[in-house]
Amino acid sequence: MATGKLTIDLDALVQNWRTLADHTTGEAAAVVKADGYGLGIARVARALARAGVRRFFVAVAEEGATLRQTLGPGPEINVMSGHMPGDTDMIGDLDLTPMINSYDQLLRHLESLPGAQFGIQLDTGMNRLGMEAAEWSALRDIAVAQNPTLIMSHLACSDEPDHPMNRQQLDQFHAMTEGLQLPRSLAATGGILLGEDYHFDITRPGIGLYGGRPFEAAAPVVRLDLPVIQTRDLEPGETVGYGNTWTATEPTRVATVSGGYADGIHRILTNRGQFHFGATPCPILGRVSMDLIGIDVTHLGTDPAELTLIGEHQPIDNVADTAQTIGYEILTSLGARYDRRYSGG
């Protein structure tokens, strides 16, 4: 088999949710948008539902439709993009709960699906989604009279505990929801770790479930191993890959692994990233191409059958640091060609 092997530990995923739920003063939901952060929404959501999750969050109604078909009736599925044009049938037929972001969305929802449940998203300073203070003030009485299931907002800097924006948004959320007897939600993973002041009634752990920062205590969920297709010996002066970007200065043993940027392994790892053979790092030589990558295995004294990009000795965020990005992007870029293997759950 020439495809990479992506192993997803559902028990570790559930353990991470339980740990974050134990840190939550209210109910812990789960965010499973972007195909369960790239790991497969069906398998991820079923494992979480069996563990006790009854409230899920997705980005768009289409994801909500897939999730409802996976989970069946019962769990609440919240759509953070709200009620967009063309969403009405999916929302109504599949019992989805849109997080209303504007007057237009509120009007669309109340007119097209009278009596159907919805939530409200408020903008407390991130300037991305949600009603700003003036719009919310004008619509608050109308919206509250329809008994929304949730009032939520989203923190912009929760991965930086000392950032003043956290307290600013917390104060704004209190001001915008003062006097309401409705469930409230402000914290995702980072917000949970900021402490109880940010928890309110419902938290929304996302990246922490999948083993990423800022949840440093997370159990690792993902392992990615790529098979070695061929090995060869290079003499000084020979080069590796497109553009001759790496030149041997001494005799070098090079392994070519099956994987590349078509599989979500970013080109910026060219000549700077590394794989592992057990605990031993093996540098990338030359460009990361679409399907193939050269790896230095000279120091191993053996020709490995496979090499590990993500695993015990190089977690997701370590790869992200080298690629000058974040763990979210590494996860959600994982390609469709991998042989996905699930354990536990």
N, C-alpha and C positions, 0 to 999 in steps of 0.2 A: 504494500500500500504506500503510495507516494504523497498522500495528504497528511497534514498535521493532525495531531490528536489533541483535542480540547476537552479536558476533564473538568466537570463542574460538580462540586461537592454540595449537594442540597442540604445535607445535615449541617454543614458549616454555615450555610445561608440561614437556616432556621435558628441555629445557635446565635448568630449575630442579631437576628430580630428579637429573640428572647432577651438577650442581654440589653439591647436598647429599650425594649419594653419594660424591663425591670428598672431602668433609669427614668422611666416616664411616669409622671404623677397621674395621668389620665389614661386614655386608650391609645395604643400604638397601632397605626395603620401601616400600609406598605406601599411604596411607590414602585411600579413595575413598568413604567413607560419605556419607550425605545426598545421594545421586545425584551423586557426584563433586563435592561441595561446590557443588551447584546447577548444574553445567556439563554434566551428562549422563554417567552412570557408564559407559555402553557405549563411547562415543567416547574418554573419558578413559582408561579401563582398557586398551582395545586399544592406544592409543598408548604407554602405559607398558609394557605387556607386550612390544610390539615393541622397545622401548628396552632391555629386559633385566630388568624387574621380575618376580620369581618368587613374591613373597609379598605379599598384599594384606590390608588390614584394613577391615572394615565394622562398623557398629554392631549390626545385628540380622540374624537368619537370613534374613529375607525379602530383604534387600539381598544377602546371600550367594548366594541362589538366583538372583537376577537376574544377578549377576556370573558365576556358574558357567555359566549359559546363554550368556553373552556370550563367555567365554574358553575354554570347553570344559575338558577334563581337563588336569591338569598343575599350574598355579599353585596355591599354597596360599592358601586363603581363610579368614582368621581372624575369628571373630565375637566382638566384645568384650562383648556382653551375656551371653555364655555359652550354656548349654543350658537354655532356658526351656520350661515346659509347652507342648506342641504343636509343638515344634521337631524332635522326634526324626526324623520321616520326611525332612524337608529336610536335616538334618545327615547322616543315613545315606545317603540316596539320592544326594546331590549332593557328598559328600565334603567337608563343611565342617569346620572346626576350631574348636570353641567354646573361648573363654577362660573356664575355670571360675572362678566368683566366690565359691562358698560350698559348705558341706557338702551342702546339698540338691541343688545342681547336680551335684556330683561323684557323689553316689549315683544321681541320675537318669541320668547319662551312663553310668556303669559298668554299671548294671542293664539299661538299654534298648539300649545299643550296645556290648556287651563287645568289647574289642579295637580299637574305633575311636579314632583319635587325638584329642588334646585338648591345650590349654595351660592354664596357671594364671595368674590375675591376682591380685596381692597389693596390699593397701592399705598404702601406706607413709606415710600421713598426710593424703591428700586427702579421705578419708571420703566416697567416692562409690561406687566399685565395688572388689571384690576382698576376699580374705580378710585379716582383721586378724591380728596376730602370734599371739595365743592360739589362734585357730582353725587357723591354718596350722601351728603347732607340733604340734597334736593330729593333724592330717591329713597332715603332710608325708611321713612314711614310706610311708603307704598310697598317696598320690598319686605320689610319685617311683617307687615300684615299678611303676607302670603306664607309665613312660617318657613323660611329657608332652613335647610338641614344643618348648615355650617356657615360660619363666617371665617374666612382665612386670609392670610397674607404670607409673604415670603421674604426671608432675610437675605440681604445682599452680601454680607461679610461675615457670616457665622463661622467660617473656617478660620477667622482671625479673632480669637476671644477678646482681645483688648481693643478691637476697632470701635471707635465711638459710634459708628453707624448702627451697631447692634442695639445699644440703649436708645438711640434716637428713634429707631423703628418700633421698639417695644413701647415707648411712650406714645408714639403716634397711634399704634394699634389700640392701646388702652383708650386714648382719646376718641377714636372713631367708633369704638364699640361700647363705650360707657353706658351702663344702664340696660344693656341687652341681656335677656335671659335665653341666650341661644348658644349652642356649642361653638367654640372658637379654636382656631389652629394657627400657629405661627411657625413652629419649629420643624425643620427637617433634621437630618442627622446632626449637622453642626449646632443647630439650635437646641437639640436635646442635651448636647454636651455643655452648653452654656449654663444650664441649671434650671431649677424649677420655675423661676420667674418667666421663662420663655415657653413653658409646656402647655399651659391652658388645658383644654379638655381633650384634644387629640393631637398627637404628633405624627409626622409623616417621614419616617426613616426611608432613605433611598440608598445613596452610595455606600453607606455603612453596612447595609445588608450584604453587599457584594464584595466586601473586603477592602474598601478603599478609605482614604483619608476623608475627613479628619478623625475617623474612628480608629485610632491607633491600636486599640485592643481587639480589633476584628480578627476573627478566624479567617485564614485564606480560603477562598472559594474556588479559584480558577488555577489550572495548570495547563500550560501549552508546550507540547513537545513536537519538534519537527524532525522527520526522518532524514537521514543522510543518504543522498542518492549516489554520490561518488566522492572519492578522495584522490588527491594527486600531490606530487612533490614539485615544488618550485625551486629554481636556482636564483641566486641574487640577480637582480635586474629584471626578472619576469614580473608581470602585472596581473591583477585580478579585476575582472568585471568591466562593465561599460566605462569608457572614458579614461581607463588606466589610472584610476584615482588612488590605487595602492600599489606600491612597488616593493618587492622583497629585497631586503638588505642582507639576508642570510638564508640558508636552506630552510624551507618552510613547508609544512604539511597542511594542506587546505582541504576542508570538507565542504561540499556543496549541499545545503539543505533545501528541502522542498517547501518554499513559502516566500512571500514577498509583499509588496505593497498592495497587491490584489487581495491579500488576506488580512489587511489591516496592520501590517508591519511597516511603520512609517519610514520614508526615505531619509529622513533626518538622522536615522540611526546609522547611516553610511559612515564607516570608519570611526565610529564612536560608541556604538552599542556593543553588547556582548550577550552570548548565550552561556549556558552552564552545562557541564558534564558532572553530575553530582554537585559537589560544592566548588568545583574548579571553574573559574571564569574562562571563557574562550572568546576572544575579540572578533568582531565582524571585520572582514577584509573587503574593501571595495564597496561599490554601490549596492544598496538594496534594490533589486530589480523586481519586476512584476511577480515572478514565480520562484526566484532562486536567490540565495545569499551565500557568499563565501565566508567560512569560519576558520580561524586559526586553531588547529588541533595539534600543533607540533609538540607541545609540552605534555600531551597526555600519554604518549608512549603506546597508544592503541587507537584503532579507528572505531569511533563510536557508531552505533546503529542509529542513534537519535540524540538531539541536543535540546535543552530546555530554555525557552525564552522567558516564560512566566512560571514561577514556582516558589518553593521554599526559600531559595537563596536569592531570588530576584522577584519580589512581589510587583503587583501592577504599578504601584506608584513609583517604584525604582525605575521601571522602564519608562514611565511618563517623565520622570525627572531628566533622564538622558535625552528623551525626545523633545524636551522643552514644552511639555503639555501637561495635562492632568489625567488622573486615572480614569475619569469618566470617558475621555476620548479613546483611550486604549481599549476599554471594555466595549464601547459601542461600535468600534471599528472592526472587531473580530469578524473574520470573513465567513462566508457561507460554505467554503470548500472544506473546512475542518470536519474531521470525524468527531462529532460531539458525543461524549460519553458522560452519563449522569450517574452519580453514586449517591446512595442514601435517599432521603426524602420520602 
